[in-house]
Amino acid sequence: MQETNTNEGASGPAISWGSIAGGVVTVLAVSILLGLLSIAAGLGMMWPLPDSETAMIGSFGLWATLMLIISFATGGFIAGSLARKNGSIHGLLVWAISLTCTFLLGNFMAGSAVSAATGVIVSAIKDAGTTTEITITSLSNDGTALINRIADDLNADMNLDFETGQNAIVKQWLLATGIPVMYPDFIKSQMENARDDADQALQKLRADPDHYVTILSDLTARLDQRMDAISEEIDPNAALRGLIKNAGMSENTAKITLTRLMAEHQQNVSLAQNILSQAQGRLHAAQLQIDDIIQSAQDTADAVSRIVMRSAFAAFFALLVGAILCSYAGYFGAIWHVDWLRRDKITISRDNPP
């Protein structure tokens, strides 16, 4: 911009710091005033979690940019008018010092358009080059409450209690087979061990929720091992020989008894497998629930990060436009003041002829 000669009626140094100070104060005051007006009108600077990724940009790009233009233009005009010379330089210095003061004052300027613009840019600088990874602990109290609730639900839903209801005679026959898998308390002991595995896993889950995938997967694998042990294949010939030898049965009686015992054992195995399968299903459902919550939080964090970056671009261009307008306003402020002085001199000359 070519600066016209506006030195008529002006003297002193080329830069008037008093004029610049007046312009800066004007920028800050107008910015705060318009910020309060926007709050009262419900316009706001930005929306932290908008439904659309462009909502925050639109809010800042329209209303806040208008506030910046008014604030900087007013301050630049005042500085140029007070200085009466080098108006564009005074206006540009008003813009630079106002921006610096707003950045340094921080919370004291909260609610102003200039503060909103600098805040967006600072947030973008902090977030630049970083990837936000959401974990359970990063969700703070919400994450802890979630894990505790899921652990409580699993503890209540994973009913691993098991009773065979076998009488004393049947238990003696089962022991007589000499097959450990068919022993009366074998399935029950496996289910109790599964219950202990679940209790330990849930304790680990509460203590270290960020490793929920490993913890729940390990528990599922342990339940698989219990299921394999319960469903181990039985050698009927070995069981038959055990009944004949240990229970003193005849071969025919032993065969009839073994058929009954095998059917009852298979029924108990099926019942235990069903219980363990239901427990594994609940573990899988719990893991999917946590995955969904973390993914939702991750998506929100990524969306906010994109919004911050786009807002930073909008704020940058708004401030750049503000610098240009502030410089132009200072230029025209100086011209206006000199022109006003000229008209005033002409009026005085007419009213007081020589």
C-alpha positions as a Markdown table, in Angstrom:
| # | Residue | x | y | z |
|---|---|---|---|---|
| 1 | Met | 0.0 | 0.0 | 0.0 |
| 2 | Gln | 1.4 | 3.4 | -1.0 |
| 3 | Glu | 1.1 | 5.7 | 2.0 |
| 4 | Thr | -0.1 | 9.2 | 1.1 |
| 5 | Asn | 1.2 | 12.3 | 2.8 |
| 6 | Thr | -1.0 | 12.9 | 5.8 |
| 7 | Asn | 1.4 | 14.8 | 7.9 |
| 8 | Glu | -0.5 | 18.1 | 7.8 |
| 9 | Gly | -1.3 | 19.1 | 11.3 |
| 10 | Ala | 1.0 | 16.3 | 12.7 |
| 11 | Ser | 4.4 | 16.6 | 14.2 |
| 12 | Gly | 6.8 | 14.4 | 16.3 |
| 13 | Pro | 8.2 | 10.9 | 15.7 |
| 14 | Ala | 7.0 | 8.8 | 12.8 |
| 15 | Ile | 5.5 | 6.2 | 15.2 |
| 16 | Ser | 3.1 | 7.3 | 17.9 |
| 17 | Trp | 3.0 | 4.6 | 20.5 |
| 18 | Gly | 0.3 | 6.4 | 22.4 |
| 19 | Ser | -1.9 | 6.1 | 19.3 |
| 20 | Ile | -1.0 | 2.5 | 19.0 |
| 21 | Ala | -1.9 | 1.9 | 22.6 |
| 22 | Gly | -5.2 | 3.5 | 22.1 |
| 23 | Gly | -5.9 | 1.3 | 19.1 |
| 24 | Val | -4.9 | -1.8 | 21.0 |
| 25 | Val | -7.2 | -1.0 | 23.9 |
| 26 | Thr | -10.0 | -0.3 | 21.4 |
| 27 | Val | -9.5 | -3.7 | 19.7 |
| 28 | Leu | -9.6 | -5.6 | 23.0 |
| 29 | Ala | -12.5 | -3.6 | 24.3 |
| 30 | Val | -14.6 | -4.0 | 21.1 |
| 31 | Ser | -13.7 | -7.7 | 20.9 |
| 32 | Ile | -14.8 | -8.4 | 24.5 |
| 33 | Leu | -18.0 | -6.3 | 23.9 |
| 34 | Leu | -18.9 | -8.3 | 20.8 |
| 35 | Gly | -18.0 | -11.5 | 22.5 |
| 36 | Leu | -20.5 | -10.8 | 25.3 |
| 37 | Leu | -23.1 | -9.9 | 22.7 |
| 38 | Ser | -22.5 | -13.2 | 20.9 |
| 39 | Ile | -23.0 | -15.1 | 24.2 |
| 40 | Ala | -26.1 | -13.2 | 25.0 |
| 41 | Ala | -27.5 | -13.8 | 21.5 |
| 42 | Gly | -26.6 | -17.5 | 21.7 |
| 43 | Leu | -24.2 | -17.3 | 18.7 |
| 44 | Gly | -21.1 | -18.5 | 20.4 |
| 45 | Met | -17.6 | -18.8 | 19.0 |
| 46 | Met | -17.4 | -22.5 | 18.4 |
| 47 | Trp | -19.2 | -25.7 | 19.3 |
| 48 | Pro | -17.0 | -28.2 | 21.0 |
| 49 | Leu | -18.8 | -31.3 | 19.7 |
| 50 | Pro | -20.9 | -30.4 | 16.7 |
| 51 | Asp | -23.1 | -32.8 | 14.9 |
| 52 | Ser | -21.3 | -31.9 | 11.7 |
| 53 | Glu | -17.6 | -31.5 | 11.2 |
| 54 | Thr | -18.1 | -28.2 | 9.4 |
| 55 | Ala | -20.3 | -26.7 | 12.1 |
| 56 | Met | -17.4 | -25.3 | 14.2 |
| 57 | Ile | -15.7 | -24.0 | 11.0 |
| 58 | Gly | -18.9 | -22.3 | 9.9 |
| 59 | Ser | -19.5 | -20.7 | 13.3 |
| 60 | Phe | -16.0 | -19.4 | 13.4 |
| 61 | Gly | -15.8 | -18.4 | 9.8 |
| 62 | Leu | -18.9 | -16.3 | 9.8 |
| 63 | Trp | -19.6 | -14.7 | 13.2 |
| 64 | Ala | -16.2 | -14.7 | 14.8 |
| 65 | Thr | -14.6 | -13.4 | 11.5 |
| 66 | Leu | -17.1 | -10.6 | 11.5 |
| 67 | Met | -16.2 | -9.8 | 15.1 |
| 68 | Leu | -12.5 | -9.8 | 14.2 |
| 69 | Ile | -13.0 | -7.4 | 11.3 |
| 70 | Ile | -15.0 | -5.0 | 13.4 |
| 71 | Ser | -12.6 | -5.1 | 16.3 |
| 72 | Phe | -9.4 | -4.7 | 14.2 |
| 73 | Ala | -10.9 | -2.2 | 11.8 |
| 74 | Thr | -12.1 | 0.0 | 14.7 |
| 75 | Gly | -8.8 | -0.2 | 16.5 |
| 76 | Gly | -6.8 | 0.5 | 13.4 |
| 77 | Phe | -9.0 | 3.4 | 12.5 |
| 78 | Ile | -8.6 | 4.9 | 16.0 |
| 79 | Ala | -4.8 | 4.5 | 15.9 |
| 80 | Gly | -4.5 | 6.1 | 12.5 |
| 81 | Ser | -6.8 | 8.9 | 13.4 |
| 82 | Leu | -4.8 | 9.7 | 16.6 |
| 83 | Ala | -1.4 | 9.4 | 14.8 |
| 84 | Arg | -2.5 | 11.4 | 11.8 |
| 85 | Lys | 0.3 | 10.0 | 9.8 |
| 86 | Asn | 1.7 | 6.6 | 8.7 |
| 87 | Gly | -1.8 | 5.2 | 9.3 |
| 88 | Ser | -1.2 | 1.8 | 7.7 |
| 89 | Ile | 1.9 | 1.2 | 9.8 |
| 90 | His | 0.1 | 2.2 | 13.0 |
| 91 | Gly | -2.8 | -0.1 | 12.0 |
| 92 | Leu | -0.5 | -3.0 | 11.4 |
| 93 | Leu | 1.2 | -2.5 | 14.7 |
| 94 | Val | -2.2 | -2.4 | 16.4 |
| 95 | Trp | -3.0 | -5.7 | 14.9 |
| 96 | Ala | 0.3 | -7.3 | 15.9 |
| 97 | Ile | 0.3 | -6.0 | 19.5 |
| 98 | Ser | -3.4 | -6.8 | 20.0 |
| 99 | Leu | -2.8 | -10.4 | 18.9 |
| 100 | Thr | 0.3 | -10.7 | 21.2 |
| 101 | Cys | -1.6 | -9.2 | 24.2 |
| 102 | Thr | -4.5 | -11.6 | 23.7 |
| 103 | Phe | -2.2 | -14.6 | 23.5 |
| 104 | Leu | -0.3 | -13.5 | 26.7 |
| 105 | Leu | -3.5 | -12.5 | 28.6 |
| 106 | Gly | -5.1 | -15.9 | 27.9 |
| 107 | Asn | -8.1 | -16.5 | 30.2 |
| 108 | Phe | -8.4 | -12.8 | 30.9 |
| 109 | Met | -9.6 | -12.3 | 27.3 |
| 110 | Ala | -11.8 | -15.4 | 27.2 |
| 111 | Gly | -15.0 | -14.8 | 25.2 |
| 112 | Ser | -13.4 | -12.4 | 22.7 |
| 113 | Ala | -13.0 | -13.2 | 19.0 |
| 114 | Val | -9.3 | -12.6 | 19.0 |
| 115 | Ser | -8.9 | -15.0 | 22.0 |
| 116 | Ala | -11.0 | -17.6 | 20.1 |
| 117 | Ala | -8.8 | -17.3 | 17.0 |
| 118 | Thr | -5.5 | -17.6 | 18.9 |
| 119 | Gly | -6.9 | -20.5 | 21.1 |
| 120 | Val | -7.9 | -22.5 | 18.0 |
| 121 | Ile | -4.4 | -22.0 | 16.5 |
| 122 | Val | -2.6 | -23.0 | 19.7 |
| 123 | Ser | -4.8 | -26.1 | 20.0 |
| 124 | Ala | -3.9 | -27.1 | 16.5 |
| 125 | Ile | -0.2 | -26.6 | 17.1 |
| 126 | Lys | -0.4 | -28.8 | 20.2 |
| 127 | Asp | -2.3 | -31.5 | 18.3 |
| 128 | Ala | -0.2 | -31.4 | 15.2 |
| 129 | Gly | 1.7 | -34.6 | 14.6 |
| 130 | Thr | 0.1 | -36.4 | 17.5 |
| 131 | Thr | -2.2 | -39.4 | 17.4 |
| 132 | Thr | -4.8 | -39.7 | 20.1 |
| 133 | Glu | -5.2 | -43.3 | 21.2 |
| 134 | Ile | -8.2 | -43.9 | 23.3 |
| 135 | Thr | -7.8 | -46.5 | 26.1 |
| 136 | Ile | -10.1 | -47.4 | 29.0 |
| 137 | Thr | -8.0 | -45.4 | 31.5 |
| 138 | Ser | -8.0 | -42.4 | 29.2 |
| 139 | Leu | -11.8 | -42.4 | 29.6 |
| 140 | Ser | -11.1 | -41.4 | 33.3 |
| 141 | Asn | -14.0 | -42.2 | 35.7 |
| 142 | Asp | -16.3 | -43.2 | 32.9 |
| 143 | Gly | -13.9 | -45.9 | 31.8 |
| 144 | Thr | -13.4 | -47.3 | 35.3 |
| 145 | Ala | -17.2 | -47.3 | 35.9 |
| 146 | Leu | -17.7 | -49.1 | 32.6 |
| 147 | Ile | -15.2 | -51.9 | 33.4 |
| 148 | Asn | -16.6 | -52.3 | 36.9 |
| 149 | Arg | -20.1 | -52.6 | 35.6 |
| 150 | Ile | -19.1 | -55.1 | 32.9 |
| 151 | Ala | -17.1 | -57.1 | 35.5 |
| 152 | Asp | -20.1 | -57.2 | 37.8 |
| 153 | Asp | -22.4 | -58.3 | 35.0 |
| 154 | Leu | -20.0 | -61.1 | 34.0 |
| 155 | Asn | -19.7 | -62.2 | 37.6 |
| 156 | Ala | -23.4 | -62.4 | 37.9 |
| 157 | Asp | -24.1 | -63.9 | 34.5 |
| 158 | Met | -21.3 | -66.5 | 34.4 |
| 159 | Asn | -23.1 | -69.1 | 36.5 |
| 160 | Leu | -20.6 | -71.9 | 36.6 |
| 161 | Asp | -22.2 | -73.8 | 39.5 |
| 162 | Phe | -22.6 | -77.5 | 38.7 |
| 163 | Glu | -24.2 | -80.4 | 40.6 |
| 164 | Thr | -24.6 | -83.9 | 39.3 |
| 165 | Gly | -27.2 | -85.2 | 41.7 |
| 166 | Gln | -25.6 | -88.6 | 41.7 |
| 167 | Asn | -26.4 | -91.0 | 44.6 |
| 168 | Ala | -23.8 | -92.9 | 46.6 |
| 169 | Ile | -24.1 | -96.2 | 44.6 |
| 170 | Val | -23.6 | -94.4 | 41.3 |
| 171 | Lys | -20.6 | -92.6 | 42.7 |
| 172 | Gln | -19.1 | -96.0 | 43.7 |
| 173 | Trp | -19.6 | -97.4 | 40.3 |
| 174 | Leu | -18.0 | -94.3 | 38.7 |
| 175 | Leu | -15.0 | -94.7 | 40.9 |
| 176 | Ala | -14.9 | -98.4 | 40.1 |
| 177 | Thr | -14.4 | -97.7 | 36.4 |
| 178 | Gly | -10.9 | -96.4 | 37.1 |
| 179 | Ile | -11.5 | -93.7 | 34.5 |
| 180 | Pro | -10.6 | -90.2 | 36.0 |
| 181 | Val | -12.9 | -88.3 | 33.7 |
| 182 | Met | -15.9 | -90.4 | 35.0 |
| 183 | Tyr | -15.1 | -89.9 | 38.7 |
| 184 | Pro | -18.0 | -88.3 | 40.5 |
| 185 | Asp | -16.4 | -84.9 | 41.3 |
| 186 | Phe | -14.3 | -84.6 | 38.2 |
| 187 | Ile | -16.7 | -82.4 | 36.2 |
| 188 | Lys | -17.6 | -80.4 | 39.4 |
| 189 | Ser | -13.9 | -79.7 | 40.1 |
| 190 | Gln | -13.4 | -78.5 | 36.5 |
| 191 | Met | -16.3 | -76.1 | 36.9 |
| 192 | Glu | -15.0 | -74.9 | 40.2 |
| 193 | Asn | -11.6 | -74.3 | 38.6 |
| 194 | Ala | -13.4 | -72.4 | 35.8 |
| 195 | Arg | -15.1 | -70.3 | 38.4 |
| 196 | Asp | -11.7 | -69.5 | 40.0 |
| 197 | Asp | -10.3 | -68.6 | 36.6 |
| 198 | Ala | -13.2 | -66.2 | 36.0 |
| 199 | Asp | -12.7 | -64.6 | 39.4 |
| 200 | Gln | -9.0 | -64.0 | 38.8 |
| 201 | Ala | -9.6 | -62.7 | 35.3 |
| 202 | Leu | -12.2 | -60.2 | 36.5 |
| 203 | Gln | -9.9 | -59.0 | 39.2 |
| 204 | Lys | -7.2 | -58.4 | 36.6 |
| 205 | Leu | -9.7 | -56.7 | 34.4 |
| 206 | Arg | -10.5 | -54.2 | 37.2 |
| 207 | Ala | -6.9 | -53.6 | 38.0 |
| 208 | Asp | -5.6 | -53.3 | 34.4 |
| 209 | Pro | -8.6 | -52.5 | 32.1 |
| 210 | Asp | -6.4 | -51.3 | 29.2 |
| 211 | His | -5.4 | -55.0 | 28.6 |
| 212 | Tyr | -9.0 | -56.2 | 28.5 |
| 213 | Val | -8.5 | -58.0 | 25.2 |
| 214 | Thr | -5.6 | -60.1 | 26.5 |
| 215 | Ile | -7.4 | -60.8 | 29.8 |
| 216 | Leu | -10.7 | -61.8 | 28.3 |
| 217 | Ser | -9.0 | -63.9 | 25.6 |
| 218 | Asp | -6.9 | -65.7 | 28.2 |
| 219 | Leu | -10.0 | -66.5 | 30.2 |
| 220 | Thr | -11.8 | -67.8 | 27.1 |
| 221 | Ala | -8.8 | -70.0 | 26.3 |
| 222 | Arg | -8.9 | -71.4 | 29.9 |
| 223 | Leu | -12.6 | -72.2 | 29.6 |
| 224 | Asp | -11.8 | -74.0 | 26.4 |
| 225 | Gln | -9.2 | -76.1 | 28.2 |
| 226 | Arg | -11.8 | -76.9 | 30.9 |
| 227 | Met | -14.2 | -77.9 | 28.2 |
| 228 | Asp | -11.7 | -80.2 | 26.5 |
| 229 | Ala | -10.8 | -81.8 | 29.8 |
| 230 | Ile | -14.5 | -82.5 | 30.6 |
| 231 | Ser | -15.2 | -83.9 | 27.1 |
| 232 | Glu | -12.2 | -86.2 | 27.0 |
| 233 | Glu | -12.9 | -89.4 | 25.1 |
| 234 | Ile | -13.6 | -92.4 | 27.3 |
| 235 | Asp | -12.3 | -96.0 | 26.6 |
| 236 | Pro | -15.4 | -98.2 | 27.2 |
| 237 | Asn | -13.3 | -101.4 | 27.3 |
| 238 | Ala | -11.1 | -99.9 | 30.1 |
| 239 | Ala | -14.2 | -98.8 | 32.0 |
| 240 | Leu | -15.8 | -102.2 | 31.6 |
| 241 | Arg | -12.8 | -104.0 | 32.9 |
| 242 | Gly | -12.7 | -101.6 | 35.9 |
| 243 | Leu | -16.3 | -102.4 | 36.8 |
| 244 | Ile | -15.7 | -106.1 | 36.6 |
| 245 | Lys | -12.5 | -105.9 | 38.6 |
| 246 | Asn | -13.3 | -103.2 | 41.2 |
| 247 | Ala | -17.1 | -103.7 | 41.6 |
| 248 | Gly | -17.1 | -107.5 | 41.3 |
| 249 | Met | -19.7 | -107.4 | 38.5 |
| 250 | Ser | -20.3 | -110.0 | 35.9 |
| 251 | Glu | -19.6 | -109.0 | 32.4 |
| 252 | Asn | -23.3 | -108.6 | 31.4 |
| 253 | Thr | -24.1 | -106.6 | 34.5 |
| 254 | Ala | -21.0 | -104.5 | 34.0 |
| 255 | Lys | -22.1 | -103.8 | 30.4 |
| 256 | Ile | -25.6 | -102.7 | 31.5 |
| 257 | Thr | -24.2 | -100.6 | 34.3 |
| 258 | Leu | -21.6 | -99.0 | 32.0 |
| 259 | Thr | -24.3 | -98.1 | 29.4 |
| 260 | Arg | -26.2 | -96.3 | 32.1 |
| 261 | Leu | -23.1 | -94.6 | 33.5 |
| 262 | Met | -22.0 | -93.5 | 30.0 |
| 263 | Ala | -25.4 | -92.0 | 29.2 |
| 264 | Glu | -25.5 | -90.1 | 32.6 |
| 265 | His | -21.9 | -89.0 | 32.1 |
| 266 | Gln | -22.6 | -87.7 | 28.6 |
| 267 | Gln | -25.6 | -85.8 | 29.9 |
| 268 | Asn | -23.5 | -84.1 | 32.6 |
| 269 | Val | -20.8 | -83.3 | 30.0 |
| 270 | Ser | -23.3 | -81.7 | 27.8 |
| 271 | Leu | -24.7 | -79.7 | 30.7 |
| 272 | Ala | -21.2 | -78.5 | 31.7 |
| 273 | Gln | -20.3 | -77.6 | 28.1 |
| 274 | Asn | -23.5 | -75.6 | 27.7 |
| 275 | Ile | -22.6 | -73.6 | 30.8 |
| 276 | Leu | -19.1 | -73.0 | 29.7 |
| 277 | Ser | -20.3 | -72.0 | 26.2 |
| 278 | Gln | -22.7 | -69.5 | 27.6 |
| 279 | Ala | -19.9 | -68.0 | 29.7 |
| 280 | Gln | -17.7 | -67.7 | 26.7 |
| 281 | Gly | -20.5 | -66.0 | 24.8 |
| 282 | Arg | -20.9 | -63.4 | 27.6 |
| 283 | Leu | -17.1 | -62.8 | 27.5 |
| 284 | His | -17.2 | -62.2 | 23.8 |
| 285 | Ala | -20.2 | -59.9 | 24.2 |
| 286 | Ala | -18.4 | -57.9 | 26.9 |
| 287 | Gln | -15.3 | -57.5 | 24.7 |
| 288 | Leu | -17.4 | -56.3 | 21.8 |
| 289 | Gln | -19.2 | -53.8 | 24.1 |
| 290 | Ile | -15.9 | -52.4 | 25.3 |
| 291 | Asp | -14.6 | -52.3 | 21.7 |
| 292 | Asp | -17.6 | -50.3 | 20.6 |
| 293 | Ile | -17.3 | -47.8 | 23.4 |
| 294 | Ile | -13.6 | -47.3 | 22.7 |
| 295 | Gln | -14.1 | -47.0 | 19.0 |
| 296 | Ser | -16.9 | -44.5 | 19.5 |
| 297 | Ala | -14.6 | -42.4 | 21.7 |
| 298 | Gln | -11.8 | -42.8 | 19.2 |
| 299 | Asp | -14.0 | -41.6 | 16.4 |
| 300 | Thr | -15.1 | -38.6 | 18.4 |
| 301 | Ala | -11.5 | -37.7 | 19.2 |
| 302 | Asp | -10.5 | -38.0 | 15.6 |
| 303 | Ala | -13.4 | -35.9 | 14.5 |
| 304 | Val | -12.6 | -33.2 | 17.1 |
| 305 | Ser | -8.9 | -33.3 | 16.0 |
| 306 | Arg | -10.0 | -32.7 | 12.3 |
| 307 | Ile | -12.3 | -29.9 | 13.4 |
| 308 | Val | -9.5 | -28.2 | 15.4 |
| 309 | Met | -7.1 | -28.4 | 12.4 |
| 310 | Arg | -9.8 | -27.0 | 10.0 |
| 311 | Ser | -10.7 | -24.3 | 12.5 |
| 312 | Ala | -7.0 | -23.3 | 12.7 |
| 313 | Phe | -7.0 | -22.7 | 9.0 |
| 314 | Ala | -10.1 | -20.6 | 9.3 |
| 315 | Ala | -8.7 | -18.7 | 12.2 |
| 316 | Phe | -5.4 | -18.1 | 10.4 |
| 317 | Phe | -7.0 | -16.6 | 7.3 |
| 318 | Ala | -9.4 | -14.6 | 9.5 |
| 319 | Leu | -6.4 | -13.1 | 11.4 |
| 320 | Leu | -4.6 | -12.5 | 8.1 |
| 321 | Val | -7.6 | -10.6 | 6.8 |
| 322 | Gly | -7.8 | -8.8 | 10.1 |
| 323 | Ala | -4.2 | -7.6 | 9.6 |
| 324 | Ile | -4.9 | -6.2 | 6.2 |
| 325 | Leu | -8.1 | -4.5 | 7.3 |
| 326 | Cys | -6.5 | -3.1 | 10.4 |
| 327 | Ser | -3.7 | -1.6 | 8.2 |
| 328 | Tyr | -6.2 | -0.2 | 5.8 |
| 329 | Ala | -8.4 | 1.2 | 8.6 |
| 330 | Gly | -5.3 | 3.0 | 10.1 |
| 331 | Tyr | -4.6 | 4.4 | 6.7 |
| 332 | Phe | -8.1 | 5.8 | 6.2 |
| 333 | Gly | -8.2 | 6.9 | 9.8 |
| 334 | Ala | -5.2 | 9.1 | 9.3 |
| 335 | Ile | -6.6 | 10.5 | 6.0 |
| 336 | Trp | -10.0 | 11.1 | 7.7 |
| 337 | His | -8.4 | 13.0 | 10.6 |
| 338 | Val | -6.2 | 15.2 | 8.3 |
| 339 | Asp | -9.2 | 15.9 | 6.0 |
| 340 | Trp | -11.2 | 16.8 | 9.1 |
| 341 | Leu | -8.5 | 19.2 | 10.2 |
| 342 | Arg | -8.4 | 20.8 | 6.7 |
| 343 | Arg | -12.2 | 21.3 | 6.7 |
| 344 | Asp | -12.0 | 22.7 | 10.2 |
| 345 | Lys | -9.3 | 25.2 | 9.1 |
| 346 | Ile | -11.4 | 26.2 | 6.1 |
| 347 | Thr | -14.4 | 26.7 | 8.3 |
| 348 | Ile | -12.4 | 28.8 | 10.8 |
| 349 | Ser | -11.0 | 30.9 | 7.9 |
| 350 | Arg | -14.4 | 31.6 | 6.6 |
| 351 | Asp | -15.8 | 32.6 | 10.0 |
| 352 | Asn | -12.8 | 34.8 | 10.7 |
| 353 | Pro | -11.7 | 36.5 | 7.5 |
| 354 | Pro | -8.4 | 38.6 | 7.7 |
